[in-house]
Amino acid sequence: WKLRDSGLRHVHACWASEVATVGLLLAEMKGTAFSFAAHAADIFTRAAGFLDLKAREAEFAVVCSQIAYQVLRDHFPPRQRGRLHLVRHGLDLALYSPKPRVRRQPAYVLSVGRLVPKKGFVHLLRAAAILASRETVEFELHIFGGGRQERELRQIINGLQLSDRVFLHGPASEDQLLDAYQEADLFVLASTQTADGNNEGVPNVLVEALAMQVPVVATRTGGIPELIQDSVTGLLVEPGDHAELAAAMERLLTDDAARAAFAATGRLKVEQEYDINNTSRELLELFRTAAGA
């Protein structure tokens, strides 16, 4: 009702799940064009309701990863698949611009994400325990993010006797994360696919870490290999393999040449594919075409 006299011309929903269901209903009520964006859980899990209908009715749809593109493509009628577009999440590279850093002692290992099973923090903690037991490198692990696993993770930290080197900081602002990226010697994301099919697209925090020239260790799951090319822009390990994860962390905390190489190629990858000035221009053209502007 509030939109009754607004001159609304187009409805865009930023998730393919319930958000797009409501968006499509609104577009039908107002007689406007409709579009939506899809990311990860909204198309990989049961949250992905009515996708065939939404795809058929959409003027266009956008996804942020190749894996999401392949999943959603099958919901479009063959003659309408040209309406689906891969548009990466953009990053303000002027803001995410690293300053010269000095290696810390102990090394600062950073991870950022919601404290939920998909992010693999249980695996990261077990890998940290393995690395600590080797006594080859001194490190601290700093985890930023909140979620339902916090209590479980604190119990694991205590059980593995890691309370003197693993710190859960809770949710953080963008400014706090920028400071953390600047401090970090290594960024680790131990993501895994969950039993309900939930998986990663291309996590924004990995883009941010590469932009800040922080060497990255991540897992071969979801769309992560689209960004982290093993031994090119970072190191990839199998999800849930604690020993392999610990070994990759150890390598990048002790191999200065690999760290420098990954820092350079990672930043270049982000500049080429994730610059917000370019990705936002792609979106703008889609909206202009849909609105007939």
Residue pairs with C-beta under 8 A, 6 or more apart in sequence:
3 26
3 30
8 30
8 32
9 32
9 33
9 291
10 27
10 32
10 33
10 34
10 35
10 59
10 287
10 290
10 291
11 23
11 24
11 26
11 27
11 30
11 32
11 33
11 34
11 35
12 23
12 34
12 35
12 36
12 37
12 287
13 19
13 20
13 22
13 23
13 24
13 34
13 35
13 36
13 37
14 36
14 37
15 36
15 37
15 38
15 39
15 42
16 36
16 37
16 38
16 39
16 42
16 43
16 48
16 51
16 54
16 61
16 72
17 41
17 42
17 47
17 48
17 49
18 47
18 49
19 36
19 42
20 36
20 42
20 54
21 49
21 50
21 54
23 34
23 36
24 34
24 36
24 50
24 53
24 54
24 57
26 32
27 33
27 34
27 57
28 34
33 59
33 290
33 291
34 57
34 58
34 59
35 58
35 59
35 60
35 61
35 62
35 286
35 287
35 290
36 54
36 58
36 61
36 62
37 61
37 62
37 63
37 64
38 61
38 62
38 63
38 68
38 72
39 63
39 64
39 65
39 68
39 201
40 65
40 68
40 198
40 199
40 200
40 201
40 222
41 47
41 198
42 48
43 51
43 68
43 71
43 72
44 71
44 197
44 198
44 199
45 196
45 197
45 198
46 196
51 72
51 75
52 75
54 61
54 75
55 61
55 72
55 75
55 76
55 77
55 80
55 83
55 84
56 76
56 77
56 80
58 83
59 83
59 290
60 83
60 84
60 85
60 286
60 289
60 290
61 72
61 76
61 83
61 84
61 85
62 84
62 85
62 86
62 87
62 283
62 286
63 69
63 72
63 84
63 85
63 86
63 87
63 201
64 86
64 87
64 88
64 89
64 201
64 202
64 223
65 86
65 201
65 202
65 222
65 223
65 226
66 86
66 223
66 226
67 199
67 201
67 222
67 223
67 226
68 201
68 223
69 84
69 86
72 84
73 81
73 84
76 83
76 84
85 282
85 286
87 279
87 282
87 283
87 286
88 202
88 273
88 274
88 279
89 202
89 204
89 207
89 274
89 279
90 274
90 275
90 276
90 277
90 278
90 279
90 280
91 204
91 207
91 208
91 211
91 270
91 274
91 275
91 276
92 276
93 211
93 270
93 271
93 275
93 276
95 178
96 178
96 181
96 208
96 211
96 212
97 211
97 212
98 181
98 182
98 211
98 212
98 213
98 214
98 267
99 182
101 182
101 183
103 185
104 183
104 185
105 138
106 137
106 138
106 139
106 140
106 165
107 137
107 138
107 139
107 140
107 185
107 186
107 253
108 139
108 140
108 142
108 183
108 184
108 185
108 186
109 128
109 139
109 140
109 141
109 142
109 184
109 185
109 186
109 187
109 188
109 249
109 253
110 141
110 142
110 144
110 180
110 181
110 183
110 184
110 186
110 187
110 188
110 209
110 214
111 121
111 124
111 141
111 142
111 143
111 144
111 187
111 188
111 189
111 190
112 143
112 144
112 145
112 172
112 177
112 180
112 187
112 189
112 205
112 208
113 119
113 121
113 145
113 189
113 191
113 203
113 205
114 145
114 146
114 147
115 121
115 143
115 145
115 146
115 147
115 148
115 149
115 150
115 153
115 168
116 147
116 148
116 149
117 149
117 192
117 194
118 191
118 192
118 193
118 194
118 198
118 199
118 200
119 145
119 189
119 190
119 191
120 189
120 190
120 191
120 192
120 219
120 239
120 240
121 143
121 149
121 153
121 190
122 149
122 152
122 153
122 156
123 190
123 192
123 239
123 240
123 242
123 245
124 141
124 143
124 188
124 190
124 245
125 141
125 153
125 156
125 157
125 160
125 162
125 166
126 156
126 160
126 242
127 188
127 190
127 242
127 243
127 245
127 246
127 249
128 139
128 141
128 160
128 162
128 165
128 166
128 246
128 249
129 160
129 161
129 162
130 242
130 243
130 246
131 137
131 139
131 246
131 249
131 250
132 139
132 162
132 165
134 246
134 250
136 250
136 254
137 250
137 253
137 254
139 165
139 185
139 186
139 249
139 253
140 165
140 166
140 167
141 162
141 165
141 166
141 167
141 188
142 167
142 169
142 180
142 184
143 153
143 166
143 167
143 168
143 169
144 169
144 170
144 171
144 172
144 176
144 177
144 180
145 170
145 171
145 172
146 170
146 171
150 168
153 168
154 168
157 163
157 166
157 168
172 180
177 208
178 212
181 187
181 208
181 209
181 212
181 214
182 212
184 209
184 212
184 214
185 214
185 215
185 253
185 259
186 214
186 215
186 216
186 217
186 249
186 252
186 253
186 259
187 205
187 206
187 209
187 214
187 215
187 216
187 217
188 216
188 217
188 218
188 245
188 249
189 203
189 205
189 206
189 216
189 217
189 218
189 219
189 224
190 218
190 219
190 239
190 245
191 199
191 200
191 203
191 218
191 219
191 221
191 222
191 224
191 239
192 219
192 221
192 239
192 240
193 199
193 221
193 222
193 239
199 221
199 222
200 221
200 222
200 223
200 224
201 222
201 223
202 222
202 223
202 224
202 226
202 227
203 224
206 216
206 218
206 224
206 227
206 228
207 227
207 270
207 274
209 216
209 266
210 216
210 227
210 233
210 234
210 266
210 267
210 269
210 270
211 266
211 267
211 270
211 274
213 263
213 264
213 266
213 267
214 263
214 266
215 234
215 252
215 258
215 259
215 262
215 263
215 266
216 228
216 233
216 234
216 235
216 262
216 266
217 234
217 235
217 236
217 237
217 245
217 248
217 249
217 252
218 224
218 228
218 234
218 235
218 236
218 237
219 236
219 237
219 238
219 239
219 245
220 230
220 236
220 237
220 238
220 239
221 239
224 236
225 236
227 233
227 269
228 234
228 235
228 236
229 269
230 236
232 262
232 265
233 262
233 265
233 266
233 269
234 262
234 266
235 248
235 251
235 252
235 262
237 244
237 245
237 248
238 244
251 258
252 258
252 259
252 262
287 293
